[in-house]
Every structure is written in C-alpha cells, then in structure tokens.
Amino acid sequence: DGHNRLKRVILIGDHHQLPPVIKNMAFQKYSNMEQSLFTRFIRLGVPAIELDKQGRSRASLANLYNWRYKKLGNLPHVLNSSEYLTSNPGLSFDYQLINVEDFNGVGESEPNPYFYQNLGEAEYVVAVYMYMRLLGYKSEEITILTTYNGQKHLIRDVVKQRCGDNPVFGFPKTITTVDRYQGSQNNYILLSLVRTKTVGHLRDVRRLIVAMSRARLGLYVFARVGIFANCYELTPAFKQLLKHPTELHIYPEERFPTNRKTGDLPPSAKVIKDMPEMSKFVYDYYYQVIEKLTKEQNELNKQKEAVESAAHRFQTPKEAKTIDAPIEEDPEKKKNLEETLAQPFLAIDDVGTAEDRDDSENSDNEDVVHPIRILPSNFQDVRDEFQPFPHVKYEEEETEEQSSEAAAATEQSAEMETTQTEQDQPAEDTAGIQETEVDSNKEAGEKDETEVVEEIPDNDAGVDSKPVEDVEMRDEKEKEGDSEEGEEEEECGPSLDMMRS
C-alpha cells in the first residue's frame, strides 16, 4: 500500500566484547569486516543505552571488568543473595592470580605454528580442579578456559589421564577457549593464559573482558605474572587481581558448602608455592579422603545391617515364616519398621514367655523369630503400663479346654505315625535284623543256632493280622480326629500349639 510498516529496530549487543572471527586476512584487514554492525552504529553516533547493572558475578568479580563500562553497578540480588554472600569453600579468596613458573625449565612451547602450550599451567589447573572436587564441588559447576587451542587440547589430555577413569573427579563441564565461551557462564572458572614470553592476543582488551566476566562465584587465573602485569592495556584488570597474593591459598579443612562469609579469611590457610607442591598435596589429600569415605561407607553398612536385623526381630510368628524376603521388597514391613524406629528407645524385653517361645532343646521351631517390645521413655511402670505396638498382631490366649484337646490330638497323631512307620518297614529288613541277632548269639554262645532260626518268621507268611487291624483302626481314628479338629477350627480356630506343630 506504499507505507512502510517498520516502526522501530532494536539491536542488543556489547561492543566491548569480542568481534566476529574473519579467517581471511584480506577481508579482515582491508575490508574492515571484523567490525560488527553494532560497533559501526555506536561509532556513527546512533543513540544507544549502555548497560548500567549486572546480575551475574559477585561484586568483587565485577570489579575486574566494570572499569570498561561508563557506569556499571550490581543488581540487588547480587548484594543480598546467600550464594553471593558466602565464600568459596577451601579457597581463601573469591578470585586470585596465581603465578606459574617454568616446569622442568620449560614455560610455553609451540609444537606447531601458533599452537601454544604450557604443561606447567595445564598440570596446575587440573590439580586445582581435582582439589575442588575432593572438597565437594560439583563438576558441572566448574569450567576450564584458556586463550589458545593448543593449551585446550593439552588440558583435555591431562584431565583424561588424571580424572577420566576416576568417578571421584570426573570431567569438568567444559574445557574450551575464551573465544568460544563468549555468551556462556559458570559458577567457577579456571583460566590459563599460557604465554610466558609475550602477552599474545590477550592484548586485545575485548578478549580480556570476555575472560574476566565468565565467572559467577569464583575466578582463578594461572599465568606468568611478570608478563601480563606489565602490559599497559591490561593494567586495570591486573591491578585489581594483584590485590591478592600470587601464591595459591587453600584451606583443606573446609568442606563444600561453607558458612564462611565473603571477605572472611580462613583461620589457617595453606600456601602452595608451585605446581609440583600442589600436585603432591592433591595426591596425598586424595588418599585421606578415600580412607574417610571408606570408613563412612563401612559405618553405613553396619547401620543397614543393624536395621535389617532389628526388622527381623520385629516379625510376628506368622510373619517370621517369610523372614528371608528383603525388607525393601515389602512396603508394609518397611513402613512398620520406620514407624517403630522413630520412637524413643529405653529397653528391649521379650514378649513371649518361656512356654510360649518353646526354647527347649527338642524344639523344631528354631527359625521362628518372636516379637519384641520396645519401651518408650515416657513409660513409668514397665510391667503394668506396657502397650504393644499397633502394627504387631498377637494371637488370642487359648483356654485350658482347648489346650487339653489339642494336646490329646497331638499325642494321638504321634501314636498313629509310629504305628504306620512300623507297618511300612519291609519284611526283608526285619529278617536281616534277626539274622544279625543270630550271628551275635552264636558268638556269645547263649543259644543254639537251630533254636534261633526257628524263631525267625517266614517271609512268605508275612505279618500277622494285627497290623491290618491297626491300619483299619488308624484310618477310623484319623477320620474321627479330622472331624473333631474341623469342628474346633469352625468354633474357635486353630490353637497356637497346632500352628507350631
């Protein structure tokens, strides 16, 4: 319709950080393509609103880069939130510049053109990462940054060798370069500047601003202090970093998390002078932590065994038959155990009496676990005021008549089983026993062989008619006993003795 509907364009960016990467040198230098559109508008005087509040970093960390902006303050939560008001556990300072000297006489190395590496800094950075993990820091909250690709690959190799196969350490969230990490953040940043001869491309202040502004709670820079502190372009940031000592100060007695407030120094800090000392300390500290964790695990296992044994003792006679099943697989047993263990303990006393428990030597109920009672602290008279726990079910007491009838039925069934055993014994076994008696009598000379043999019953003749009558009587008694027991079960249910037999 001839009318332009575009009313307003808003660009959001930061021209104080890194520009686009132009790999073609001709386009980069002579066409000025490394200058972003945002930067071009700023230079042309287009109206812009500059950032005046930040909500990422601690106030102390923000001082490392806020000098680059006209007026950069802090949002209220940075000043009031608890995570910003507590110190980093095991470390004396929120940020620190750590001087790294040559390792075995070697500082930076260049195996390929522009492929810079520094083994001393790589080992130092990884040692600090391992130390933080031993204190309880989460691996996903730690990022390792460097200014060169060669150092990035070297650090990855060292981490893989030192921590890759060890679940205590694991891998940090990211190991990458400063340029690639622009726009990202993490709680704790370990930064390696690599160079020991010249400043290199960190002379670009925009790259420095990106490196200093990635951390939220802790920033630890590993570099050759004498090289970077004397660089004019980097003076504001390194002047702030040099307010703290250039030797690493740690406090291994403090664990993660801590209640120490920001700015409060630990009572006694350990000073690490160089990388070999830090590596040796981490090696020794690692075995101390493993030994401590092993003891704690053993104590937990003992507590678990005690809980399981206590759970077994809480089983009623009926539940004791299925005591082999794990407590974790039975939600009801687990719930009952938790409710019972939550009460205060004073004493443990057996519920069952000697007769009820049947602890005699001839008892067949060796695997039966009887319930126990636990006396809470508010009970005055143990014997009179005792009340059993609601989840433990007890059988009703049987009367004297039921006890006598049950005892009679038990004796009757025992006699019938004895008769059946004698009847089922083969005749050949009987003959063999009698022949053995004959042989023993021969040696003793007590009787004549012919007389003993005449007393041996004939196998063909079989057993006399008495056992047959006993079988018929036993069948009739079993029928009568079954009918009597069925009537008792219908009236009052099975007795405790019958259940145990």
MIDORO-739796 format. One record per residue: residue in three letters; x, y, z of N, C-alpha, C in turn. Coordinates in pm, whole numbers, plus 50000, padded with zeros to 5 digits. Example, Ala and Ser with C-alpha at 12.3 -4.5 7.8 and 13.67 -1.06 7.14 Angstrom:
2
ala513194943150780512304955050780513204967050780ser512854977550708513674989450714512905000350787
***
This chain:
501
asp500824987950000500005000050000500855012650000gly502175011149985503065022649978503535028050111his503105021850222503505026450355504465016250417asn505525021150476506505012550544505985009350683arg505754996650711505194992650840506264991050948leu507524991250911508584990251010508695003351088lys508465002651217508465014551301509755016051381arg510335004751429511495005951516512354993351506val513654994851513514614983751517515444985251643ile515534974551721516304974651845517404964151833leu518644968151849519804959051847520334957651990ile520584945252028521114942352163522474935752146gly523494941352207524834935652196525774942752290asp527064939352276528094945352360529334947352275his529604959452237530754962352153532064962252231his531994959952364533204958752444533714944352449gln533014935252385533454921352383533954917652243leu534244904952220534954900652100534144902851973pro534804906851865534144908751736534004895451663pro533384895351546533314883051466534714878351425val534854865451402536124859751360536134858851208ile537064866251144537224866150998538534859150968lys538454847350905539654839550881540444844350759asn539804851150666540514856450550541194869550589met542524869750581543274881250628542964893750546ala542734892250415542464903850329541144910350368phe540114902350388538824907750428538894913850568gln539684907650653539764912250792540444925950802lys541554927550731542334939750746541904950950652tyr541694947650525541474958250427539994961450405ser539124951850437537694954650422537034958250554asn537774956850664537264960350797535994952550833met535974939750789534774931650815534734926150958glu535824927351031535774922751169535004932451259gln534674943951206533874953551281532394949751269ser531734947651381530344943351379529424954951345leu528194951751306527194961951275526894970351398phe526864963951514526584971151638527684981451666thr528934977151650530044986451672530014998051573arg529664995151451529615005751349528555016251386phe527395011851432526355021451472526805029951590ile527515023651686527995031151801528995041951755arg529875038051666530855047751618530215058851535leu529085056251470528375066451392527515075551477gly527425072651606526665081251694525195078051704val524785066051665523385062151679523045061651828pro521905067151872521555067052016521565052852073ala522205051252187522345037952249522205039352400ile521635029152460521515028252606522515017752652glu523455021852735524505012552777524125005952909leu524544993552921524264985653041524814992753166asp523984993653270524425000253393524244991453517lys523744978953499523594969653611523954955653562gln524594948053645524924934153611524414925053722gly523984913053685523444903653783524074889953774arg525254888953716525914876053700526914873253812ser527854882253831529024879553915528894885854054arg529734880954144529894887654272530334902154248ala530084910554345530534924354331532054925254319ser532764916554390534234916654383534714912354245leu534054902654182534444898254048534074908553942ala532974915553965532554925753869533554937253861asn534324939253967535334949953963536464946953866leu536584934553821537644931053727537354935953585tyr536074939153555535744943453419534814955553414asn534284960153526533344971353519534034984553487trp535374985053494536094997153458535965000053308arg535624989953231535494991853086534204998853049tyr533234998953136531925005053110531845018353184lys530945026953138530835040253196530385039753342lys529315032653364528795031653500528075018353513leu528775008553568528234995053580528114991353727gly526874990053775526604986353913526154971953925asn525544968554036525104954954065523604954754096leu522934944454050521524942654082521374938754229pro520184941054288520024938454433520314924154474his519954914354391520154900354434521634896854445val522494903854371523934901254382524454905454519leu523824915254578524264920354708523574913354824asn522434906654799521634901154909521504885954907ser521724879654793521524865154784522574857754865ser522184846354923523084838855012524274833054937glu524074828754812525194822754740526284832854708tyr525924845654700526914856054676527544861054806leu526924857954918527424862855047528304852755118thr528434840555067529294830355128530544828555043ser531634825255109532924823555040532974810154968asn534004808654886534234795954817534924786354912pro534344774854942534914765555040536324761055000gly537214760455098538554755455075539494764955005leu539004776654966539814786554896539714799754972ser540844806254991540854818255075540184830055008phe540264831054874539784842954805538774839054697asp537924848754663536934846654557537594846654419tyr538654854154404539424854254279540894855454316gln541754850354230543184850854260543984848954131leu545054856354118546014854854010547174846654063ile547404834854005548394825154055549564824853959asn550734827854010551934828053928552434813853905val552734810753778553214797353741554574799053674glu555604793653739556964794153684557184782453587asp558374782353525558704771653431558714758153501phe558244748153430558234734453482559324726653408asn560304721653486561464714853429562204723853329gly562224736753361562944746153277562224750153150val560944746453137560194749453015558934757153052gly558684768152983557464775753001556484772552889glu556264782152801555404779452686556174771752580ser555464763752503556044756352392555154757852270glu555734755752152554994757552027555314745851934pro554664734251956554964722751869554584725251724asn553574733451700553174737451565553004752551565pro553064759051449552894773651445551564777951507tyr551664787351598550514793151669549744782751752phe550384771451780549774760851861550494760751996tyr550164770552081550894772852205550384763752317gln551344758752394551024750252509551914753852626asn551424750652746552194752852868551844741552965leu552744731752975552474719753055552354723053203gly553174732453252553114735953393551754741553432glu551214750553349549894756153378548814745653364ala548934736853265547914726353246547844717353369glu549014712953420549014704353538548494711753661tyr548844724553673548404732453788546874734053786val546324737253672544874739153659544144726253693val544634714953641543954702153667544094698353814ala545214701253877545384698254020544394706154104val544174718954071543204726954146541794721554122tyr541504717454001540184711553973539974698954057met540974690254065540864678154146540674681554294tyr541384691654340541244695954480539824700854508met539264708554417537894713254435536894701754436arg537124691854353536214680354352536304672454483leu537504671354540537644664254667536954671654780leu536844684854769536154692654872534634691454861gly534134687054747532694685554730532094694354623tyr532904701954549532374709854438531804700654331lys530744704854266530144697254157530934699654028ser531144689253953531924690453829531234699253727glu529894699253726529174707353627529214722253661glu529724725753777529834739853814531234745453789ile532114737353731533504741553707533774741253557thr534364751953505534754752853364536214756953357ile536964750653266538364753853243538474761053109leu539014773253111539174781252991540654784052966thr540984786252841542324790152802542244799052679thr543354805352645543344815052535543874809152405tyr544304796352404544844790352283544334776052267asn544154772052142543664758552112544654747852155gly545944750552139546934740652180546834737452329gln546654747552411546504745452555545194738252587lys544164741152511542884734352531543044719252513his543714715052406543904700652382544824694552487leu545834701952531546734696652634545984694752766ile545164704352805544394702852930543434691152921arg542824689252806541914677852790542654664752807asp543874663952753544654651552769545024649252915val545414659852986545784658353127544564654153210val543424660353186542204656753260541814642353233lys541944638153108541594624353074542524614553145gln543804617953155544764609153221544594609153371arg544344620753432544264621853578542874618253632cys541834621853561540484621153617539514612653536gly539874608953414538884602953324538264590253377asp539084581253435538584568253482538274568253631asn538304579753694538084580453838536754587453864pro535754580253918534454586653942534474597354049val535534597654131535634608054234535794621754169phe536494622354056536774635053990535844637353871gly535894628553772535104630553651535654642153568phe534884646153468535284656953379534554669853418pro535234681253404534514693953426533474695953317lys532614705753338531524707953243532054711353105thr533054720153096533574724652968535054727252978ile535784723452874537194727352856537284733352716thr537424746252708537394752852577538184765952584thr538134773452474538844786152466537924797652506val538544808952538537784820852577536884825452463asp537394825152341536614829952226535344821852207arg535434808852224534254800252203533284800752321tyr533754805252434532894805352553532174818752570gln532324827752475531634840652485530124838552483gly529424844952574527984843252587527574832652687ser528544825252744528254814852843528814819052979gln528434811353082528874814353218528854801653301asn529554802153414529534791053509529944796553646asn529694788653749529974793553885531454795653910tyr532274786253862533704786953891534494785253762ile535444794353738536234794453616537704793153654leu538394783553589539844782153599540424786253465leu541214796953462541664803153337543174801753324ser543624796453212545044795153181545404804653068leu546374813753092546774823752992547964819252906val548614808452938549564801052854550904808352836arg550894820552785552114826852734553084830552847thr554374828652820555424832252915556484841352854lys556414843852724557394852552657556794866052619thr555624865652560554904877952524553454876552565val552734887752563551334887852604550474880452502gly550774881652376549984875052273548694882352245his547724875052195546474881652154545574885352272leu545994882752394545224887652508545384902852524arg546304908552447546454922952449545174929952404asp544364922852326543064928252287542184928952412val541814941052452541074942852577539714935952571arg539144934952454537844928452442537924913652481arg539014907252444539184893152485539384892152637leu540084901552695540244901752840538904903552911ile538054912352859536734914752921535914901852918val535964894752807535224882052798535764872152901ala537074871252913537664861553005537334864753151met537334877553187537094881453326535614880653366ser534724880653269533284881753300532524868553286arg533214857053278532514844153263532134837853396ala532784841853505532574835153635531494842153715arg530734834353792529724839653880530214840654025leu530904830254072531284829654214532794829054236gly533554823854144534994822554166535774822754036leu536874830254031537754831053914539194829553960tyr539894819753900541284817053937542114816553809val543044826353797543814828553675545224823253696phe545714814853603547054809153608547864815353495ala548944822453530549714829853429551084833153483arg551924837953393553214843653432552964858253466val552944861253595552504874353643553364885553586gly554674883453579555544894153531555264898453389ile554764889653304554484893053164553214901353154phe552144896953217550844903353196550664915653285ala551264916153401551084927653489551734940153431asn552724938553342553414950053285552804954553152cys551724948153110551064952252985550134964053013tyr550334974852939549584987152966548084985152943glu547684978252836546274976452806545554968252914leu546274959852983545654951053082545794956153225thr546354967753240546664972853374545464973553468pro544294978953426543174980053521542754966553581ala542694956153497542254943053547543314936753635phe544584937153591545624930453668545984938253794lys545734950953795545914958553919544934953754025gln543714950553983542714945154076543094930954119leu543604922854026543984909154059545154908654157leu546074918154146547264918054231546994922754373lys545764926054407545424929254544545524917054634his545444905154575545574892754650546944886554621pro547444877854708548754871554685548774863454555thr549964862154496550114854654371550444839954396glu550434835654521550574821554555549224816354603leu548864804654558547554798954588547404796454738his546314801654795545994799654936544764790554945ile544924779255013543834769655025543594766655173tyr542434760855199542034757255335541334743655330pro542124732655329541544719355305540614714355416glu540664720455536539764716055644538324720055620glu538084728755524536724733655496536104725655384arg534864721755404534164713755304533074721955235phe532604716555125531544723155048530194717855097pro529204726455125529264741155127529784746155262thr529974759355270530534765355390529654776755438asn529834780355565529114791755622529994804155634arg531234803155587532144814555596531684825655502lys531604837655552531104848855475532164854055377thr531684860555273532584866355175533464876955239gly534734876055212535684885455269536334880655396asp535764870455461536364864955583537424854655544leu538644856655590539714847255561539644835355655pro540024823455608540024811655696541044813455808pro540874806455920541784808256034543224804556003ser543434794155925544804790055890544794784655748ala545424792055657545454788155516546784781655483lys546734772155394547944765655344548364772655215val549634776455206550154783655091550864773854999ile550434773554873551034764954771551994773454688lys553254769554685554264777854619554344775254470asp554174762654427554314759654284553464747454249met553524743854122552704732854072553094719354130pro554394715654138554724702554197554214700954339glu554274711454418553764710554555552264708254556met551544714954467550094713054460549754698854416ser550494693654320550214680054272550454669854382lys551544671554457551824662254566550764663354676phe550334675654705549314677354808548004670654767val547594672454643546354666254596546454651054601tyr547634645754566547824631254570547634625854712asp548254632454811548114627954950546694630455002tyr546134641754968544804645155017543754635654959tyr543984631054838543054621754775542934608954858tyr544064603354903544024590954980543424593255119gln543604604955174542944607955300541424608155284val540964614355177539524614955152538954601155125ile539684592955048539204579455017539114571055143glu540114572455230540074564955357538884569255442lys538614582155445537484587155522536164582255464leu536054582655331534824577855267534624562955290thr535724555455292535614541055318535084538355458lys535584545755556535084544055693533604547655702glu533224558555637531814562455640530944551855574gln531424545955463530654535555397530524523155485asn531584519655554531514508155645530514510655757glu530504522755811529544526055916528114525455863leu527904530255741526564529455683526144514955664asn527084506455620526754492255603526394485855737lys527124489455843526804483955974525414488656020gln525124501355998523804506356035522704499355956lys522974496855829521984489955747521754475855797glu522844468955832522694455455885521944455556018ala522224465756101521514466656229520024468956207val519694477456111518284479956082517604467456031glu518294460055944517694447755891517514437356001ser518504435956089518364426356198517244430456293ala517144443556319516044448356403514694445656336ala514644447256206513384444656135513014429956146his514004420956143513704406756156513174403656295arg513704410156396513244407556532511824412656555phe511394422056475510034427356491508994418756423gln509374407756358508394399456290507584391556391thr506294390156369505434381356449505664367056405pro505194356956481505414342956439504904339956300lys503774345756260503264343256126504164349756021glu504594361956047505444369055951506834363155946ala507244356056053508584350656059508814339755956lys507744333455907507894322955806508424328455675thr508184340855649508664347355525509764357355557ile510584354355658511584364255703512734365355604asp512904355255515514004355955420513824366755316ala512594371555296512354382055197512954395155244pro513644402855158514224415755199513174425555245ile513534433955340512604443755393512214453855285glu513184457055196512894467155095511794462954999glu511604449354982510604444554888509204444454948asp509084446155077507784446055142507504460055196pro506694468055128506444481855174505824482455312glu504954472855344504284473255475505274471055588lys506184461155571507194458655673508114470655688lys508494476555574509384488155578508734499855651lys507434502055625506714512955690506614510355840asn506294497855878506204494656020507534496656090leu508624492856023509944494556082510274509256102glu509964517556003510254531856015509454538156128glu508174534256142507364539656249507894535456385thr508384523056395508874518156523510184524756561leu511104525756464512404531656493512324546456523ala511224552956485511074567256510510784570256657gln510394560056735510054562356875511304561556962pro511324568457077512504568057166512654554357230phe513874549557240514164536457293514714537557436leu514244528757522514834527557655515274513357684ala514444503757649514774489957682514104480757584ile514594468557579514004458257493513724446157581asp512504440857571512114429757655511324419957571asp511514407057595510794397057517509324397057555val508474395157456507034394557479506634380757526gly507124370557454506694357057485507294351557613thr506564342857681507104336057799507914324057754ala508474316657852509284305057817508454294457747glu507204292257797506354282357733505944286857593asp505654299757581505204304957451506314304257347arg507534306557390508644306857296509084292757259asp508934283157351509334269357325510824268757290asp511674272657387513104273157364513804260257405ser513084249357421513694236857465514624231457358glu515474221657396516434216057301515754208157191asn514594202257222513894193957123512954202057036ser512964215057052512034223156975512444223356829asp511464222156740511694222656594511554236556539asn511184246156621510904259756572512134268756590glu513274264156537514494271956555514484284656473asp513824284256358513834295956270512744305956301val511894302956397510794312056428511324323656511val511074335556466511504347656536510314353356609his510454355256738509364360156819509424375156831pro508294381556845508284396256852508914401356981ile509394413756976509934420257094509124432757119arg509274438157235508604450657267509654461057306ile509424473157270510324484257300509584493857391leu510244497757496509594505957597509964520457575pro509014529057535509304543357519509674549657652ser510314561257646510854567657765509764573057858asn508544575057808507504580957891506744570357971phe507184557557970506504547058045507124546358184gln506284546758290506774546258427506894531958476asp505834524658466505834510858513505884501758392val506994494658374507174486758254506204475158249arg506034468358360505214456258359503734459358354asp503294469758421501864472558432501344481058318glu502144490658272501644500458175502024497058031phe502644485458007503104482357872501954480957773gln502114487457658501154486357549501924482457423pro501544471557357502294467257237502074476957122phe502964476157025502844484756908501654480456823pro500984489956758499754486556685499994477356566his501204478056506501404470256385501774455756414val502024452256543502354438556579501064431556621lys500724420856553499484413556581499814401556670tyr499064400056781499284389156874498084379756870glu498354366756889497284356756890496544357257023glu495264353657021494474353157143494904341257228glu494814342957362495194332157452494154320957447glu494654308657445493734297357436493304293057578thr492134287157585491594282757713492224269357753glu491964265057878492514252357925491904240657850glu490584241357821489954230457748490544228957610gln490754240257541491334239457407492754233957414ser493494237357518494864232557531494884217457552ser493984212357641493944197857667493514190257543glu492504195157472492054188357350493154188357245ala493854199357232494924199957133496044190557170ala496384189457301497444180357343497054165857316ala495784162457343495334148757317495394145557169ala494984154757087495014152356942496454150556895thr497364158056953498774157056913499344143456950glu499034138357074499534125257114498954114257026gln497664115356993497024105356909497674104656771ser497924116256714498544116356581499954110856587ala500694113156697502054107956710502034092756718glu501064086756794500964072156802500644066056667met499754072456592499394066956460500584067456366glu501364078056372502554078856286503544067856321thr503694064556452504614053956494504144040456441thr502854037756450502304025156400502504023856250gln502274034556178502424034356032503884031655995thr504824037156069506244035156041506634020656060glu506124014456168506444000356192505843991456085gln504653994756037503983986355937504693987255803asp505143999355767505744001455635507143995955626gln507743991855735509113986855729509103973355656pro509913971355554509903958955474510253946755558ala509733935355513509993922855583511433918755571glu512053922155456513443918455436514323925055541asp514023937555575514803944355678514673937255811thr513443932255841513213925055967514023912255972ala514013905255857514783892755852516263895555870gly516723906255804518143909555816518533912555959ile517653919456031517933922756170518003910256255gln517053900856227517033888656307518243879956277glu518683879256150519873871656117521083877356189thr521133890456199522233896656271522233892456418glu521023891556475520913887156612521403872656627val521103864556523521533850556528523053849756531asp523693857656446525163857356442525753861656575ser525173871956634525713876556763525503866056871asn524383858956865524123848456965525093836756949lys525473834056823526433823256802527723826156874glu528223838456857529483841956919529363841857070ala528263846257120528113846557265527923832757325gly527393823757243527163810257292526003809157384glu525093818257376523963818157469522903808257424lys522623807757288521573798957238522093790657122asp521353780757088521713772356974521223778456846glu521963776056733521613782256605520273777756556thr519943764956579518673759756528517513766156600glu517673768256732516593774256806516343788556761val517383795856734517193809856692516563810556557val516983801456466516443801856331514973798356332glu514553788956421513153785256426512283796956467glu512813806256542512003817656586511833828056478ile512623827256366512523837356260511223835356185pro510413845456171509143843556100509393841655952asp508513834255889508633831555746508203843955668asn509083847855568508763859755487507533857755405asp507313845155363506143842755278504873843955359ala505013840055487503813840855569503383854955591gly504373864655588504013878755606503773881855752val503283893655775502993898055910501623893355950asp501433891056081500143885956126499063896456106ser497843893156140496673901456108496573913656198lys497373914456301497253925956390497533939156322pro498633940156244498863953056176497733957056084val497083947256020495973950855932494873957256014glu494593951056131493573957056215493993970856262asp495293972356291495773985556334495583995856226val495783991856101495604001255990494154005755983glu493243995955995491833999655988491454008656104met491954005656224491664014156340492264028056321arg493474028256264494124041356245493314049856148asp492804044056039492014051655944490764057256011glu490094048356094488894053356161489234064556257lys490364063456329490734073956423491084086756352glu491754085156235492104097356160490834104556117lys489844097056071488584103456031487944110456149glu487934103256266487344109556382488124121956423gly489474120756419490314132256457490104143956363asp489984141256231489764152056136488454158956161ser487424150856190486114157156214486154165556340glu486864160256447486934168056569487724180956548glu488854180156475489654192056451488894202056366gly488124197156268487334206256185486314213656267glu485664206456363484704213256447485374223856533glu486584220556587487284230356669487674242556588glu488114240556463488504251956380487304260656348glu486164254356326484974262356296484574270456418glu484764264556540484304271656659485284282756699cys486554279356718487464289256774488764290556696gly488904283456585490114284756505491214275956562pro492304273656488493404265256533494134271556651ser494644263256738495374268056854496814271156816leu497514277356907498914280856882499784268256873asp499524258356957500334246156951500154238856820met498914238456770498674231956640499394239456530met499384252656538500074260456436501574257556440arg502104256856560503544254256569503894240256524ser503024229856559503314216256516503204215156365
***
